[in-house]
Amino acid sequence: MNNLLFQNYHNVALAEQGLLADQLFMQPCIDIQTIYVPGNKTPYLSALLSDIYFSMGHIAFSQRYAFEANEGMGNFSPRMLQRLVQTSLIYGHYGTAKKYLDILESTLFYKDWATAHRRFLWNDPAVETDSILGSKRKCLFPDNRFSGIKGLDDDLKQIVLKNPMHKTTIQYLGSLYLLSKDIPRFKATLETFYGTPALPSVLPVCFQEGVVVFAAGDRETLERYNIQAATVERFEEFSRQPSKDSHNLWYFLKYRK
């Protein structure tokens, strides 16, 4: 599975199932492009980026790329119009959402979806109690903060602080650091968020592997992060036979240049 676009879609699916930080290295990884292809060369890439950012909880960027994708597809991509409805509802921009719903409601295949979403117009309680829209609304930045100004990772940290229950965000944040081999920032992220609602008491598999990287032999730190004995045993086995198992962070750090 070396195609980056396929990997990106695959990892969005894992993130939405809460499995990204458990299964990230089960497939060959290249670098951060494995989960996030930067740049914007085609409307189809813009659509992918909109999906990735929506999964991350980064609504501003998701909306931006949905708009660019829709524009690049002749201003009528039903799926991107659906995304723009979602982001507009999340922001409470109900007039804009209505405009997109009017377009979708005039179609054959998206009419029912559009009609069902009209109940959210000018209805904050309905938005806030919806499992998707309500959760994403809690991820929004403060009005006076420009998204992206300090980098994607800083944006994701702000989202985690704002909505620690949006689990895909912390999974993406930690995974970005592991794929960029930035163990110090990964460590700092755990120091900030472990013991809060953002992270479980038993860390995801890839995060446990990351802890072992900076805390190998440090029993106190391993215990603090509740690193499982099986993870330590796998690391010891990898140290003896590093080429035996390629489905882990340690193999990626050692062999991926």
Buried (B, 14 or more C-beta within 10 A) or exposed (E): EEEBEEBBBBBBEBBBEEBBBBBBBBBBBEBBBBBBBEEBEEBEBBBBBBBBBBBBBBBBBBBBBBBBBBEBBEEEBBBBBBBBBBBBBBBBBBEBBBBBBEBBBEBEEBEEBBEEBBEBBEBEEBBEEBEEBBBBBBBBBEEEEEBEEEEBBEBBBBBBEBBBEBBBBBBBBBBBBBBEBBBEBBBEBBEBBBEEEBBEEEBBBBBBBBBBBEBBEEEEBBEBBEBBEEBBEBBEEBEEEEEEEBEBBBBBBEEBE
